Amino acid sequence: MDLDRPVYSDNPQPGLWISGTMPTRMIAIVGARASDAYGLAVARRVALDAVALGYAVVSGGAEGCDRAAHEAALDAGGSTVVVLPAGHHHLYPSVHRPLFERVVRDGGAVVSARPPDARPARASFIARNRVIAELAQAVVVARARTRSGSFSTAAAARRLGKRVGAVPGDVGQALSEGCHCLLSEGAVSIVGPLMLARLLDAPTAGSPWPTRASGAPSPWPAASLGPPTRAEPGDDAVLSVLREEPGLDLDTITMRTSLPLEVVLGVLTGLEVRGEARRLPGGRYAPR
């Protein structure tokens, strides 16, 4: 099925534009876009275990943990679903088109709740997170700050009565805060295939996760994870403009950087997630 020619679905997923084939059982795996090696590793490992349990992986198609989960599911011979924040004619991020094409080619789907010509907008990212939660039987957060898209996906899942799991991280790390907050509120601690199976009420599958003996190297080597997380194109340009004149609105930032609106929106979202920028009242932005 052509990625650029989605079909509107009334059943079984009403209100979605779909390219590809929708699986019947899905688990959402989400996490930080600007993740570290640990976050990428656990996102991959949860995805591999989910495929072993017979589940497809649904996520947002972003850089970082989302991409790691999608690719791991495909590498394991499973299927995966990408939920876009914009229409199919404005793939986001556009650099992930090869990944999205592979998703459809290998039996999964790229979907959106917005018409094909709709461009990304700030509110559409929150709506995208809600769709991810709606499609999944459960949501697992691999790595996240408390103010992040991953955290909002987990919150949407809870409002829908879905189960939520989170992978613990080092205490004191900003990227662990979101997961630890979820765990303190009753999320299932995902530390291996057994806990993932419990989250899904499924038979256990997969081998235990690696642990580190005293003095041994990390059991989650970054070298095995593929390319590191990349910054969005335009990060430096947007930050430079904000540093020159804090408090600019979206239209002014777009004009001064000469970047497309969808790129600026994505950059601002990433900068907020990483704590490099903050949103002010009135839709204005400033560096932290």
N, C-alpha and C positions, 0 to 999 in steps of 0.2 A: 504494500500500500504506500502511495506517495506521501512523504512527510509533509509536503506543502499543500496537500489536498485532503484535509481532515473531513471526517464524516460526522454530522451531528447525531448524537445518540439520545433516544428517548428511553431506551431499555438495554441492558440492566443498569447503566449509569446515566440517569437522566440529566440533561442540561450540560453535557460535556461534548466538546469537539475532540474526536479521537482519530489518530493515525496509528494503525497497527491493530494488535489483538489484545484485548483486556483479559488478564488472568482472573481466576475465580477467588483465589486466596492470597491476600497480600499483607505484608508487614512493612510499616514505615521505618526507615532508618535515616535519621537526620543528624546534623551536627554542624560545627563551625565551618564557615567558608575559609577563613584564615586559620586553619587548624595546624597543629604540630604533628610530628611523626606518630606519636601515640594515638591521637585522635583518628588519623587515617588508618592506622593498623587495626584498631578495634572496630571501626566502621566496616572495614573489609571482613574482619573475622565474624562479626555478627551477621553480615550478609551471606557468607559462606555457610554458616550454621543454619540460617533461615532457609536457604535453598535445600540443604540436606533434610530439613523438616518438611519439605514440599511446598514452601511458600515462595511467592514472587516478592521482590523488593520494590517498594514505591518510595520515591524521594523527589527532591526539587530540581535536580539536574544542575545544581550550582557547583562551583569549584569546591575543593576540600572534601569534607566527609560525604556529601551527597555523591560526588563523582566516584569516590572510592567505593561506596556501597553499590552503585550501579555497575561499575566495572567488575567488581568481585562476583556479583550475581551472574553476569554474563560469562566470566571466565570459568565459573563452576558449572556452566551448562544450563543455568536457570534463566528465568525471564525477569524483566524489570519494567517499571512504569515511571516515566518522567512527567511531572506536573509542571506546566509552564506558568509563569506569571503574566504572560502576554499571549496574543494569538499566534498561530502557527507561522504566519508570514513575518513575524518578528521574534525569531527564536532567541531565547535568553538563557545563558550567555551565548552569543553568536559563535564564539570559538568552539563551542561544544557540538556544533552540527555533526561532525563525524561520529561522535558518541551517540547522538540522538538517532542518526541513521542506522547505526549498529543495533540500537535497542529495538527498532521496528523490524529490521532484517532478521534478528534472532528471536522473534516471536513475542516481543513485548509491545509497549505502546507509548506514544507521546500524546499527552492530553492537555486540554485547557478548558476552563470554564468561560473563557472569553472568545468572541468571534475571531476568525483568522486575521483580520486586519487590525485588531486592537493592539495598541502599543503598550509597553509596560508603564505603569504608574505606581506611585508609592502604595496606594491602597491595594493594588492588585497582588503585591507580595504577601500581605496578610491573608487575602482571600485564597491565594495559592496554598498557604499553609493549612487553611481549613479544609480544602479539598483533599490534601494528603491525608489528614486525619480521618476524613469521611470514608476514604477508600480502604483504609487499613483496618485490620482486625485489632492491631495493637501498634503502639509507637515506641521506638527505642531511640533515645538520645545518646549519641556516642561522645560528644564533646561540645560544650556550649557555655556561653556566659548567661547571666540571668536575663539580660536585655538582649534578646536575639530572636531570629526567626525560628530557630529550633525550639526555643522555650515556648514561643507562641503556638507552635504546632502541638506540643505536649499539652498546653492549656486547652486548646481546641478539642483534643482527644478526650480530655477529662470531662469537658462540658457535654460531649457526645456519649459519655458513658463507656469509652474505650479504655483498655488497659495501657498503662505507661510503664516503661522500663528505662533505666539510665545506667550508664557505665561509670563506676567511680573513677576518680583521678586523684592526683596529689592534692592534699589540703594546702591552701594558700595560692594555688594557681588560678588565675582569672578564668581560664578555659574549663576549670572544674566546677566553678561556682554554680552554673546552671544545673548540672547533673546532681550535685550534692543537695541543692535546694529541692529538687524533685524527689530525691531519696528521703529527705527529711519529711516530705509531705506524703509518703507512702508508696512511691514508685518502687517497682521490683528492681533489685540490684542485679544487673546483668554482668556476671563474672565468668560465664561459661555456658556451654550448650544446655546444661541441666536447667539453669535458671531461665534461659530463653524458652525451653520447652514448657516449663511451668507457666510462663507468661502467656503462652499460646494454648495451654491445655493439650499439648501434643506429646507423643512418645519421645524420649530422649534420643538424640542423634548427634554424632560428631564427637571428637576427642576433646579432653579438657584443654583449657587454654594454658599456654606456657607460663611458668613462674621463674623467678630469678633466684638462684642460690647465692649465698654470700660471696661477693667478689667476682661473680660471673657477669658477663656482658648482658646488655638489655635483651630480653626475649622478644622484643618488638623492634627489630632492626629497621632503620629508615631506608637502608639500601634496597630492601626487598619491596618497597612500596611504589616504585615507579617515580615519575617526575614529582618534585615538591610542589606544594601549593603556590600558585602564582598570584600576584596582585593583578587586579583588573587594569586593562589599558586605561590610562587617564587618571590614575590615582595621584600621581605627582602634580599633574596640571590642576586638578581640583583643589588639592591641599595648598598649592602655591597661591591660588586665587583667594582662598579663605584666609590664609595668613596675611596677605596683603591688605585685605579689608574684611574682617570678621562681620558676620551678620547679613550676608548676602542671601537673596532668595533664589529659588531654583532657576527661574528664567534668567536672572543676571549671571549666575554661574554658568549656565549653558551658553549664553552669549559670549562671555569672556574667555571661556575655554575653547569655543568653536567645536565642541563635541556634540554628538547626537543626544537628544533628551534621554533615550533609554540607557545610554552609556553613563551619563551623569547620575541618573537614578540608581543604577547599580553600584557605581563608585561610592555615592553617599551612603547607601545601605551598608556596604562593606566597611567604610570608615567608621560608621557608628558602631557596628558589631565589634570592630577591633579597638574601639575606644579612642580613635584618633580624631573624631569629629563629634559634635553634638548638635541636636536640633533645638532651636530657640523658638519661643512663642511667635506665631505668625508665619510659620513655615520657613524660617531663616536658619542658616547654618553657620557654625563657627568651629575652629579647631579646638581640641582640648588642650 
